[in-house]
Amino acid sequence: MECCLCNLSVLGLWSYISHMRLVNCKDADFILICGINHCEKALSSFAAFNTHIYRHHHEVLNLSRTY
């Protein structure tokens, strides 16, 4: 996966979430673009991101447990 804000490549979903929390969520105008399977859904919080993943991309949860 690639970070939609800084173009950093990460190895999986959990690395992506960790990167976003540590680096990009500090921006005042933080918007999280899903990016899973080219999904362009824009979300403004990690709670909304988690809900979106569980509803629309649940198939990647078991496959991307890479740290």
PQR file with spaces between the fields and no chain letter, atoms N, CA, C, O and H, PARSE charges and radii, in Angstrom:
ATOM       1  N    MET     1       0.845   -1.176    0.000 -0.4000 1.5000
ATOM       2  CA   MET     1       0.000    0.000    0.000 -0.0000 2.0000
ATOM       3  C    MET     1       0.885    1.232    0.000  0.5500 1.7000
ATOM       4  O    MET     1       2.031    1.199    0.449 -0.5500 1.4000
ATOM       5  N    GLU     2       0.338    2.303   -0.506 -0.4000 1.5000
ATOM       6  CA   GLU     2       1.062    3.558   -0.540 -0.0000 2.0000
ATOM       7  C    GLU     2       0.254    4.629    0.176  0.5500 1.7000
ATOM       8  O    GLU     2      -0.955    4.748   -0.026 -0.5500 1.4000
ATOM       9  H    GLU     2      -0.593    2.330   -0.870  0.4000 1.0000
ATOM      10  N    CYS     3       0.933    5.410    1.019 -0.4000 1.5000
ATOM      11  CA   CYS     3       0.272    6.501    1.732 -0.0000 2.0000
ATOM      12  C    CYS     3      -0.223    7.530    0.721  0.5500 1.7000
ATOM      13  O    CYS     3       0.522    7.963   -0.160 -0.5500 1.4000
ATOM      14  H    CYS     3       1.915    5.314    1.184  0.4000 1.0000
ATOM      15  N    CYS     4      -1.483    7.913    0.860 -0.4000 1.5000
ATOM      16  CA   CYS     4      -2.079    8.859   -0.081 -0.0000 2.0000
ATOM      17  C    CYS     4      -1.612   10.293    0.168  0.5500 1.7000
ATOM      18  O    CYS     4      -1.836   11.166   -0.671 -0.5500 1.4000
ATOM      19  H    CYS     4      -2.088    7.561    1.575  0.4000 1.0000
ATOM      20  N    LEU     5      -0.975   10.543    1.293 -0.4000 1.5000
ATOM      21  CA   LEU     5      -0.549   11.896    1.622 -0.0000 2.0000
ATOM      22  C    LEU     5       0.933   12.151    1.400  0.5500 1.7000
ATOM      23  O    LEU     5       1.318   13.251    1.002 -0.5500 1.4000
ATOM      24  H    LEU     5      -0.793    9.834    1.974  0.4000 1.0000
ATOM      25  N    CYS     6       1.772   11.149    1.653 -0.4000 1.5000
ATOM      26  CA   CYS     6       3.216   11.368    1.525 -0.0000 2.0000
ATOM      27  C    CYS     6       3.895   10.354    0.614  0.5500 1.7000
ATOM      28  O    CYS     6       5.117   10.388    0.464 -0.5500 1.4000
ATOM      29  H    CYS     6       1.459   10.255    1.976  0.4000 1.0000
ATOM      30  N    ASN     7       3.132    9.454    0.004 -0.4000 1.5000
ATOM      31  CA   ASN     7       3.621    8.457   -0.958 -0.0000 2.0000
ATOM      32  C    ASN     7       4.588    7.426   -0.377  0.5500 1.7000
ATOM      33  O    ASN     7       5.305    6.771   -1.134 -0.5500 1.4000
ATOM      34  H    ASN     7       2.140    9.426    0.126  0.4000 1.0000
ATOM      35  N    LEU     8       4.624    7.268    0.923 -0.4000 1.5000
ATOM      36  CA   LEU     8       5.439    6.224    1.538 -0.0000 2.0000
ATOM      37  C    LEU     8       4.802    4.868    1.270  0.5500 1.7000
ATOM      38  O    LEU     8       3.595    4.703    1.447 -0.5500 1.4000
ATOM      39  H    LEU     8       4.041    7.800    1.537  0.4000 1.0000
ATOM      40  N    SER     9       5.596    3.904    0.849 -0.4000 1.5000
ATOM      41  CA   SER     9       5.090    2.544    0.631 -0.0000 2.0000
ATOM      42  C    SER     9       5.188    1.762    1.934  0.5500 1.7000
ATOM      43  O    SER     9       6.225    1.770    2.597 -0.5500 1.4000
ATOM      44  H    SER     9       6.576    4.038    0.705  0.4000 1.0000
ATOM      45  N    VAL    10       4.094    1.081    2.299 -0.4000 1.5000
ATOM      46  CA   VAL    10       4.056    0.245    3.499 -0.0000 2.0000
ATOM      47  C    VAL    10       3.627   -1.157    3.094  0.5500 1.7000
ATOM      48  O    VAL    10       3.053   -1.354    2.023 -0.5500 1.4000
ATOM      49  H    VAL    10       3.251    1.074    1.760  0.4000 1.0000
ATOM      50  N    LEU    11       3.908   -2.132    3.959 -0.4000 1.5000
ATOM      51  CA   LEU    11       3.704   -3.530    3.596 -0.0000 2.0000
ATOM      52  C    LEU    11       2.301   -4.072    3.810  0.5500 1.7000
ATOM      53  O    LEU    11       1.980   -5.132    3.275 -0.5500 1.4000
ATOM      54  H    LEU    11       4.374   -1.972    4.830  0.4000 1.0000
ATOM      55  N    GLY    12       1.466   -3.403    4.557 -0.4000 1.5000
ATOM      56  CA   GLY    12       0.139   -3.943    4.793 -0.0000 2.0000
ATOM      57  C    GLY    12      -0.766   -2.942    5.473  0.5500 1.7000
ATOM      58  O    GLY    12      -0.359   -1.821    5.776 -0.5500 1.4000
ATOM      59  H    GLY    12       1.727   -2.541    4.992  0.4000 1.0000
ATOM      60  N    LEU    13      -1.987   -3.353    5.708 -0.4000 1.5000
ATOM      61  CA   LEU    13      -2.999   -2.492    6.300 -0.0000 2.0000
ATOM      62  C    LEU    13      -2.583   -1.964    7.658  0.5500 1.7000
ATOM      63  O    LEU    13      -2.719   -0.770    7.923 -0.5500 1.4000
ATOM      64  H    LEU    13      -2.318   -4.264    5.462  0.4000 1.0000
ATOM      65  N    TRP    14      -2.080   -2.829    8.521 -0.4000 1.5000
ATOM      66  CA   TRP    14      -1.741   -2.395    9.878 -0.0000 2.0000
ATOM      67  C    TRP    14      -0.548   -1.449    9.879  0.5500 1.7000
ATOM      68  O    TRP    14      -0.489   -0.546   10.714 -0.5500 1.4000
ATOM      69  H    TRP    14      -1.970   -3.799    8.306  0.4000 1.0000
ATOM      70  N    SER    15       0.395   -1.629    8.976 -0.4000 1.5000
ATOM      71  CA   SER    15       1.510   -0.693    8.832 -0.0000 2.0000
ATOM      72  C    SER    15       1.002    0.652    8.323  0.5500 1.7000
ATOM      73  O    SER    15       1.470    1.704    8.759 -0.5500 1.4000
ATOM      74  H    SER    15       0.347   -2.363    8.298  0.4000 1.0000
ATOM      75  N    TYR    16       0.051    0.613    7.408 -0.4000 1.5000
ATOM      76  CA   TYR    16      -0.551    1.835    6.872 -0.0000 2.0000
ATOM      77  C    TYR    16      -1.254    2.617    7.978  0.5500 1.7000
ATOM      78  O    TYR    16      -1.073    3.829    8.099 -0.5500 1.4000
ATOM      79  H    TYR    16      -0.329   -0.241    7.054  0.4000 1.0000
ATOM      80  N    ILE    17      -2.046    1.931    8.775 -0.4000 1.5000
ATOM      81  CA   ILE    17      -2.757    2.590    9.871 -0.0000 2.0000
ATOM      82  C    ILE    17      -1.768    3.175   10.865  0.5500 1.7000
ATOM      83  O    ILE    17      -1.936    4.312   11.305 -0.5500 1.4000
ATOM      84  H    ILE    17      -2.193    0.947    8.677  0.4000 1.0000
ATOM      85  N    SER    18      -0.757    2.429   11.218 -0.4000 1.5000
ATOM      86  CA   SER    18       0.259    2.912   12.153 -0.0000 2.0000
ATOM      87  C    SER    18       0.966    4.144   11.602  0.5500 1.7000
ATOM      88  O    SER    18       1.172    5.117   12.328 -0.5500 1.4000
ATOM      89  H    SER    18      -0.621    1.505   10.860  0.4000 1.0000
ATOM      90  N    HIS    19       1.334    4.112   10.340 -0.4000 1.5000
ATOM      91  CA   HIS    19       1.984    5.256    9.701 -0.0000 2.0000
ATOM      92  C    HIS    19       1.084    6.480    9.745  0.5500 1.7000
ATOM      93  O    HIS    19       1.531    7.573   10.093 -0.5500 1.4000
ATOM      94  H    HIS    19       1.167    3.322    9.750  0.4000 1.0000
ATOM      95  N    MET    20      -0.176    6.301    9.396 -0.4000 1.5000
ATOM      96  CA   MET    20      -1.106    7.435    9.378 -0.0000 2.0000
ATOM      97  C    MET    20      -1.270    8.034   10.773  0.5500 1.7000
ATOM      98  O    MET    20      -1.303    9.255   10.922 -0.5500 1.4000
ATOM      99  H    MET    20      -0.540    5.413    9.113  0.4000 1.0000
ATOM     100  N    ARG    21      -1.370    7.193   11.781 -0.4000 1.5000
ATOM     101  CA   ARG    21      -1.528    7.695   13.150 -0.0000 2.0000
ATOM     102  C    ARG    21      -0.298    8.448   13.630  0.5500 1.7000
ATOM     103  O    ARG    21      -0.419    9.470   14.306 -0.5500 1.4000
ATOM     104  H    ARG    21      -1.343    6.201   11.660  0.4000 1.0000
ATOM     105  N    LEU    22       0.880    7.954   13.289 -0.4000 1.5000
ATOM     106  CA   LEU    22       2.115    8.555   13.783 -0.0000 2.0000
ATOM     107  C    LEU    22       2.563    9.772   12.980  0.5500 1.7000
ATOM     108  O    LEU    22       3.196   10.673   13.530 -0.5500 1.4000
ATOM     109  H    LEU    22       0.979    7.124   12.740  0.4000 1.0000
ATOM     110  N    VAL    23       2.248    9.811   11.702 -0.4000 1.5000
ATOM     111  CA   VAL    23       2.806   10.858   10.847 -0.0000 2.0000
ATOM     112  C    VAL    23       1.765   11.860   10.363  0.5500 1.7000
ATOM     113  O    VAL    23       1.922   13.062   10.577 -0.5500 1.4000
ATOM     114  H    VAL    23       1.734    9.079   11.255  0.4000 1.0000
ATOM     115  N    ASN    24       0.728   11.393    9.727 -0.4000 1.5000
ATOM     116  CA   ASN    24      -0.138   12.306    8.988 -0.0000 2.0000
ATOM     117  C    ASN    24      -1.357   12.814    9.738  0.5500 1.7000
ATOM     118  O    ASN    24      -1.921   13.835    9.345 -0.5500 1.4000
ATOM     119  H    ASN    24       0.601   10.416    9.553  0.4000 1.0000
ATOM     120  N    CYS    25      -1.784   12.153   10.789 -0.4000 1.5000
ATOM     121  CA   CYS    25      -3.014   12.599   11.453 -0.0000 2.0000
ATOM     122  C    CYS    25      -2.811   13.864   12.273  0.5500 1.7000
ATOM     123  O    CYS    25      -3.777   14.403   12.813 -0.5500 1.4000
ATOM     124  H    CYS    25      -1.326   11.324   11.109  0.4000 1.0000
ATOM     125  N    LYS    26      -1.583   14.350   12.380 -0.4000 1.5000
ATOM     126  CA   LYS    26      -1.313   15.575   13.127 -0.0000 2.0000
ATOM     127  C    LYS    26      -1.631   16.825   12.310  0.5500 1.7000
ATOM     128  O    LYS    26      -1.697   17.926   12.857 -0.5500 1.4000
ATOM     129  H    LYS    26      -0.798   13.912   11.941  0.4000 1.0000
ATOM     130  N    ASP    27      -1.825   16.662   11.016 -0.4000 1.5000
ATOM     131  CA   ASP    27      -2.173   17.791   10.161 -0.0000 2.0000
ATOM     132  C    ASP    27      -3.574   18.284   10.502  0.5500 1.7000
ATOM     133  O    ASP    27      -4.476   17.491   10.774 -0.5500 1.4000
ATOM     134  H    ASP    27      -1.771   15.768   10.570  0.4000 1.0000
ATOM     135  N    ALA    28      -3.742   19.593   10.485 -0.4000 1.5000
ATOM     136  CA   ALA    28      -5.040   20.184   10.839 -0.0000 2.0000
ATOM     137  C    ALA    28      -6.138   19.770    9.863  0.5500 1.7000
ATOM     138  O    ALA    28      -7.291   19.598   10.259 -0.5500 1.4000
ATOM     139  H    ALA    28      -3.010   20.237   10.264  0.4000 1.0000
ATOM     140  N    ASP    29      -5.789   19.613    8.610 -0.4000 1.5000
ATOM     141  CA   ASP    29      -6.782   19.249    7.593 -0.0000 2.0000
ATOM     142  C    ASP    29      -6.690   17.772    7.222  0.5500 1.7000
ATOM     143  O    ASP    29      -6.782   17.408    6.050 -0.5500 1.4000
ATOM     144  H    ASP    29      -4.853   19.753    8.288  0.4000 1.0000
ATOM     145  N    PHE    30      -6.509   16.934    8.227 -0.4000 1.5000
ATOM     146  CA   PHE    30      -6.332   15.500    8.029 -0.0000 2.0000
ATOM     147  C    PHE    30      -7.552   14.869    7.368  0.5500 1.7000
ATOM     148  O    PHE    30      -8.673   14.969    7.866 -0.5500 1.4000
ATOM     149  H    PHE    30      -6.434   17.229    9.179  0.4000 1.0000
ATOM     150  N    ILE    31      -7.310   14.228    6.252 -0.4000 1.5000
ATOM     151  CA   ILE    31      -8.310   13.415    5.562 -0.0000 2.0000
ATOM     152  C    ILE    31      -7.619   12.107    5.202  0.5500 1.7000
ATOM     153  O    ILE    31      -6.526   12.110    4.636 -0.5500 1.4000
ATOM     154  H    ILE    31      -6.399   14.146    5.848  0.4000 1.0000
ATOM     155  N    LEU    32      -8.239   11.026    5.523 -0.4000 1.5000
ATOM     156  CA   LEU    32      -7.690    9.698    5.244 -0.0000 2.0000
ATOM     157  C    LEU    32      -8.397    9.129    4.027  0.5500 1.7000
ATOM     158  O    LEU    32      -9.617    8.968    4.026 -0.5500 1.4000
ATOM     159  H    LEU    32      -9.127   11.024    5.983  0.4000 1.0000
ATOM     160  N    ILE    33      -7.628    8.827    2.992 -0.4000 1.5000
ATOM     161  CA   ILE    33      -8.167    8.176    1.803 -0.0000 2.0000
ATOM     162  C    ILE    33      -7.937    6.681    1.978  0.5500 1.7000
ATOM     163  O    ILE    33      -6.819    6.253    2.262 -0.5500 1.4000
ATOM     164  H    ILE    33      -6.637    8.958    2.992  0.4000 1.0000
ATOM     165  N    CYS    34      -8.963    5.905    1.813 -0.4000 1.5000
ATOM     166  CA   CYS    34      -8.872    4.467    2.056 -0.0000 2.0000
ATOM     167  C    CYS    34      -7.714    3.838    1.288  0.5500 1.7000
ATOM     168  O    CYS    34      -6.784    3.333    1.916 -0.5500 1.4000
ATOM     169  H    CYS    34      -9.871    6.253    1.582  0.4000 1.0000
ATOM     170  N    GLY    35      -7.730    3.846   -0.016 -0.4000 1.5000
ATOM     171  CA   GLY    35      -6.636    3.317   -0.812 -0.0000 2.0000
ATOM     172  C    GLY    35      -6.596    1.807   -0.981  0.5500 1.7000
ATOM     173  O    GLY    35      -5.782    1.307   -1.756 -0.5500 1.4000
ATOM     174  H    GLY    35      -8.486    4.256   -0.527  0.4000 1.0000
ATOM     175  N    ILE    36      -7.441    1.070   -0.287 -0.4000 1.5000
ATOM     176  CA   ILE    36      -7.459   -0.386   -0.413 -0.0000 2.0000
ATOM     177  C    ILE    36      -8.151   -0.746   -1.722  0.5500 1.7000
ATOM     178  O    ILE    36      -9.278   -0.325   -1.984 -0.5500 1.4000
ATOM     179  H    ILE    36      -8.103    1.476    0.343  0.4000 1.0000
ATOM     180  N    ASN    37      -7.456   -1.530   -2.535 -0.4000 1.5000
ATOM     181  CA   ASN    37      -7.992   -1.925   -3.844 -0.0000 2.0000
ATOM     182  C    ASN    37      -8.454   -0.711   -4.646  0.5500 1.7000
ATOM     183  O    ASN    37      -9.487   -0.754   -5.316 -0.5500 1.4000
ATOM     184  H    ASN    37      -6.541   -1.872   -2.322  0.4000 1.0000
ATOM     185  N    HIS    38      -7.683    0.367   -4.572 -0.4000 1.5000
ATOM     186  CA   HIS    38      -7.929    1.610   -5.307 -0.0000 2.0000
ATOM     187  C    HIS    38      -9.194    2.335   -4.859  0.5500 1.7000
ATOM     188  O    HIS    38      -9.741    3.136   -5.618 -0.5500 1.4000
ATOM     189  H    HIS    38      -6.845    0.402   -4.028  0.4000 1.0000
ATOM     190  N    CYS    39      -9.662    2.077   -3.664 -0.4000 1.5000
ATOM     191  CA   CYS    39     -10.831    2.766   -3.110 -0.0000 2.0000
ATOM     192  C    CYS    39     -10.455    4.216   -2.816  0.5500 1.7000
ATOM     193  O    CYS    39      -9.405    4.473   -2.227 -0.5500 1.4000
ATOM     194  H    CYS    39      -9.218    1.427   -3.048  0.4000 1.0000
ATOM     195  N    GLU    40     -11.281    5.147   -3.211 -0.4000 1.5000
ATOM     196  CA   GLU    40     -10.994    6.563   -3.026 -0.0000 2.0000
ATOM     197  C    GLU    40     -11.866    7.217   -1.958  0.5500 1.7000
ATOM     198  O    GLU    40     -11.999    8.440   -1.929 -0.5500 1.4000
ATOM     199  H    GLU    40     -12.134    4.938   -3.690  0.4000 1.0000
ATOM     200  N    LYS    41     -12.451    6.419   -1.094 -0.4000 1.5000
ATOM     201  CA   LYS    41     -13.301    6.939   -0.034 -0.0000 2.0000
ATOM     202  C    LYS    41     -12.481    7.828    0.899  0.5500 1.7000
ATOM     203  O    LYS    41     -11.429    7.411    1.384 -0.5500 1.4000
ATOM     204  H    LYS    41     -12.343    5.425   -1.118  0.4000 1.0000
ATOM     205  N    ALA    42     -12.955    9.048    1.153 -0.4000 1.5000
ATOM     206  CA   ALA    42     -12.288    9.995    2.047 -0.0000 2.0000
ATOM     207  C    ALA    42     -12.951    9.941    3.419  0.5500 1.7000
ATOM     208  O    ALA    42     -14.174   10.007    3.537 -0.5500 1.4000
ATOM     209  H    ALA    42     -13.809    9.387    0.759  0.4000 1.0000
ATOM     210  N    LEU    43     -12.120    9.819    4.451 -0.4000 1.5000
ATOM     211  CA   LEU    43     -12.625    9.706    5.822 -0.0000 2.0000
ATOM     212  C    LEU    43     -11.866   10.702    6.701  0.5500 1.7000
ATOM     213  O    LEU    43     -10.692   10.986    6.461 -0.5500 1.4000
ATOM     214  H    LEU    43     -11.127    9.765    4.355  0.4000 1.0000
ATOM     215  N    SER    44     -12.541   11.224    7.712 -0.4000 1.5000
ATOM     216  CA   SER    44     -11.920   12.260    8.534 -0.0000 2.0000
ATOM     217  C    SER    44     -11.486   11.769    9.915  0.5500 1.7000
ATOM     218  O    SER    44     -10.985   12.551   10.723 -0.5500 1.4000
ATOM     219  H    SER    44     -13.495   10.993    7.907  0.4000 1.0000
ATOM     220  N    SER    45     -11.678   10.473   10.188 -0.4000 1.5000
ATOM     221  CA   SER    45     -11.245    9.943   11.486 -0.0000 2.0000
ATOM     222  C    SER    45     -10.898    8.465   11.345  0.5500 1.7000
ATOM     223  O    SER    45     -11.322    7.800   10.400 -0.5500 1.4000
ATOM     224  H    SER    45     -12.085    9.838    9.532  0.4000 1.0000
ATOM     225  N    PHE    46     -10.118    7.964   12.301 -0.4000 1.5000
ATOM     226  CA   PHE    46      -9.776    6.548   12.287 -0.0000 2.0000
ATOM     227  C    PHE    46     -10.982    5.687   12.622  0.5500 1.7000
ATOM     228  O    PHE    46     -11.064    4.547   12.164 -0.5500 1.4000
ATOM     229  H    PHE    46      -9.773    8.504   13.068  0.4000 1.0000
ATOM     230  N    ALA    47     -11.906    6.195   13.398 -0.4000 1.5000
ATOM     231  CA   ALA    47     -13.128    5.439   13.697 -0.0000 2.0000
ATOM     232  C    ALA    47     -13.914    5.206   12.405  0.5500 1.7000
ATOM     233  O    ALA    47     -14.395    4.101   12.155 -0.5500 1.4000
ATOM     234  H    ALA    47     -11.840    7.120   13.770  0.4000 1.0000
ATOM     235  N    ALA    48     -14.038    6.244   11.596 -0.4000 1.5000
ATOM     236  CA   ALA    48     -14.741    6.116   10.316 -0.0000 2.0000
ATOM     237  C    ALA    48     -13.979    5.183    9.377  0.5500 1.7000
ATOM     238  O    ALA    48     -14.589    4.406    8.642 -0.5500 1.4000
ATOM     239  H    ALA    48     -13.647    7.141   11.800  0.4000 1.0000
ATOM     240  N    PHE    49     -12.646    5.258    9.400 -0.4000 1.5000
ATOM     241  CA   PHE    49     -11.814    4.379    8.578 -0.0000 2.0000
ATOM     242  C    PHE    49     -12.014    2.923    8.979  0.5500 1.7000
ATOM     243  O    PHE    49     -12.198    2.060    8.120 -0.5500 1.4000
ATOM     244  H    PHE    49     -12.151    5.889    9.997  0.4000 1.0000
ATOM     245  N    ASN    50     -11.979    2.647   10.276 -0.4000 1.5000
ATOM     246  CA   ASN    50     -12.176    1.277   10.758 -0.0000 2.0000
ATOM     247  C    ASN    50     -13.540    0.740   10.354  0.5500 1.7000
ATOM     248  O    ASN    50     -13.651   -0.401    9.905 -0.5500 1.4000
ATOM     249  H    ASN    50     -11.830    3.347   10.974  0.4000 1.0000
ATOM     250  N    THR    51     -14.569    1.545   10.509 -0.4000 1.5000
ATOM     251  CA   THR    51     -15.918    1.133   10.124 -0.0000 2.0000
ATOM     252  C    THR    51     -15.972    0.839    8.626  0.5500 1.7000
ATOM     253  O    THR    51     -16.540   -0.167    8.201 -0.5500 1.4000
ATOM     254  H    THR    51     -14.480    2.472   10.874  0.4000 1.0000
ATOM     255  N    HIS    52     -15.382    1.717    7.842 -0.4000 1.5000
ATOM     256  CA   HIS    52     -15.349    1.531    6.386 -0.0000 2.0000
ATOM     257  C    HIS    52     -14.650    0.226    6.020  0.5500 1.7000
ATOM     258  O    HIS    52     -15.144   -0.525    5.179 -0.5500 1.4000
ATOM     259  H    HIS    52     -14.920    2.534    8.187  0.4000 1.0000
ATOM     260  N    ILE    53     -13.511   -0.051    6.643 -0.4000 1.5000
ATOM     261  CA   ILE    53     -12.757   -1.277    6.348 -0.0000 2.0000
ATOM     262  C    ILE    53     -13.595   -2.512    6.670  0.5500 1.7000
ATOM     263  O    ILE    53     -13.678   -3.438    5.862 -0.5500 1.4000
ATOM     264  H    ILE    53     -13.110    0.559    7.326  0.4000 1.0000
ATOM     265  N    TYR    54     -14.216   -2.525    7.854 -0.4000 1.5000
ATOM     266  CA   TYR    54     -15.001   -3.690    8.251 -0.0000 2.0000
ATOM     267  C    TYR    54     -16.221   -3.892    7.359  0.5500 1.7000
ATOM     268  O    TYR    54     -16.643   -5.026    7.131 -0.5500 1.4000
ATOM     269  H    TYR    54     -14.147   -1.774    8.511  0.4000 1.0000
ATOM     270  N    ARG    55     -16.780   -2.812    6.861 -0.4000 1.5000
ATOM     271  CA   ARG    55     -17.967   -2.943    6.014 -0.0000 2.0000
ATOM     272  C    ARG    55     -17.642   -3.249    4.558  0.5500 1.7000
ATOM     273  O    ARG    55     -18.366   -4.002    3.907 -0.5500 1.4000
ATOM     274  H    ARG    55     -16.437   -1.891    7.047  0.4000 1.0000
ATOM     275  N    HIS    56     -16.556   -2.670    4.039 -0.4000 1.5000
ATOM     276  CA   HIS    56     -16.311   -2.742    2.600 -0.0000 2.0000
ATOM     277  C    HIS    56     -15.062   -3.525    2.192  0.5500 1.7000
ATOM     278  O    HIS    56     -14.953   -3.943    1.039 -0.5500 1.4000
ATOM     279  H    HIS    56     -15.967   -2.058    4.568  0.4000 1.0000
ATOM     280  N    HIS    57     -14.127   -3.729    3.108 -0.4000 1.5000
ATOM     281  CA   HIS    57     -12.872   -4.389    2.755 -0.0000 2.0000
ATOM     282  C    HIS    57     -12.503   -5.479    3.757  0.5500 1.7000
ATOM     283  O    HIS    57     -11.319   -5.715    3.997 -0.5500 1.4000
ATOM     284  H    HIS    57     -14.216   -3.389    4.044  0.4000 1.0000
ATOM     285  N    HIS    58     -13.468   -6.128    4.329 -0.4000 1.5000
ATOM     286  CA   HIS    58     -13.214   -7.131    5.369 -0.0000 2.0000
ATOM     287  C    HIS    58     -12.307   -8.255    4.889  0.5500 1.7000
ATOM     288  O    HIS    58     -11.665   -8.919    5.703 -0.5500 1.4000
ATOM     289  H    HIS    58     -14.430   -5.935    4.134  0.4000 1.0000
ATOM     290  N    GLU    59     -12.246   -8.478    3.577 -0.4000 1.5000
ATOM     291  CA   GLU    59     -11.401   -9.559    3.056 -0.0000 2.0000
ATOM     292  C    GLU    59      -9.909   -9.297    3.271  0.5500 1.7000
ATOM     293  O    GLU    59      -9.125  -10.246    3.299 -0.5500 1.4000
ATOM     294  H    GLU    59     -12.767   -7.939    2.916  0.4000 1.0000
ATOM     295  N    VAL    60      -9.497   -8.039    3.422 -0.4000 1.5000
ATOM     296  CA   VAL    60      -8.073   -7.741    3.603 -0.0000 2.0000
ATOM     297  C    VAL    60      -7.628   -7.829    5.057  0.5500 1.7000
ATOM     298  O    VAL    60      -6.428   -7.840    5.330 -0.5500 1.4000
ATOM     299  H    VAL    60     -10.134   -7.268    3.400  0.4000 1.0000
ATOM     300  N    LEU    61      -8.556   -7.893    5.979 -0.4000 1.5000
ATOM     301  CA   LEU    61      -8.188   -7.887    7.397 -0.0000 2.0000
ATOM     302  C    LEU    61      -7.348   -9.098    7.772  0.5500 1.7000
ATOM     303  O    LEU    61      -6.380   -8.962    8.521 -0.5500 1.4000
ATOM     304  H    LEU    61      -9.531   -7.884    5.757  0.4000 1.0000
ATOM     305  N    ASN    62      -7.687  -10.251    7.281 -0.4000 1.5000
ATOM     306  CA   ASN    62      -6.945  -11.462    7.598 -0.0000 2.0000
ATOM     307  C    ASN    62      -5.682  -11.619    6.746  0.5500 1.7000
ATOM     308  O    ASN    62      -4.759  -12.339    7.127 -0.5500 1.4000
ATOM     309  H    ASN    62      -8.473  -10.361    6.673  0.4000 1.0000
ATOM     310  N    LEU    63      -5.644  -10.950    5.603 -0.4000 1.5000
ATOM     311  CA   LEU    63      -4.532  -11.114    4.672 -0.0000 2.0000
ATOM     312  C    LEU    63      -3.392  -10.141    4.919  0.5500 1.7000
ATOM     313  O    LEU    63      -2.270  -10.401    4.483 -0.5500 1.4000
ATOM     314  H    LEU    63      -6.394  -10.366    5.293  0.4000 1.0000
ATOM     315  N    SER    64      -3.639   -9.031    5.601 -0.4000 1.5000
ATOM     316  CA   SER    64      -2.627   -7.981    5.652 -0.0000 2.0000
ATOM     317  C    SER    64      -2.100   -7.727    7.061  0.5500 1.7000
ATOM     318  O    SER    64      -1.750   -6.593    7.386 -0.5500 1.4000
ATOM     319  H    SER    64      -4.550   -8.820    5.954  0.4000 1.0000
ATOM     320  N    ARG    65      -2.039   -8.714    7.868 -0.4000 1.5000
ATOM     321  CA   ARG    65      -1.521   -8.556    9.230 -0.0000 2.0000
ATOM     322  C    ARG    65       0.010   -8.565    9.197  0.5500 1.7000
ATOM     323  O    ARG    65       0.647   -9.424    9.808 -0.5500 1.4000
ATOM     324  H    ARG    65      -2.324   -9.635    7.604  0.4000 1.0000
ATOM     325  N    THR    66       0.598   -7.593    8.472 -0.4000 1.5000
ATOM     326  CA   THR    66       2.038   -7.455    8.335 -0.0000 2.0000
ATOM     327  C    THR    66       2.492   -6.244    9.142  0.5500 1.7000
ATOM     328  O    THR    66       1.892   -5.174    9.041 -0.5500 1.4000
ATOM     329  H    THR    66       0.081   -6.896    7.975  0.4000 1.0000
ATOM     330  N    TYR    67       3.528   -6.398    9.928 -0.4000 1.5000
ATOM     331  CA   TYR    67       3.981   -5.288   10.766 -0.0000 2.0000
ATOM     332  C    TYR    67       5.189   -4.640   10.194  0.5500 1.7000
ATOM     333  O    TYR    67       5.708   -3.684   10.771 -0.5500 1.4000
ATOM     334  H    TYR    67       4.015   -7.267   10.010  0.4000 1.0000
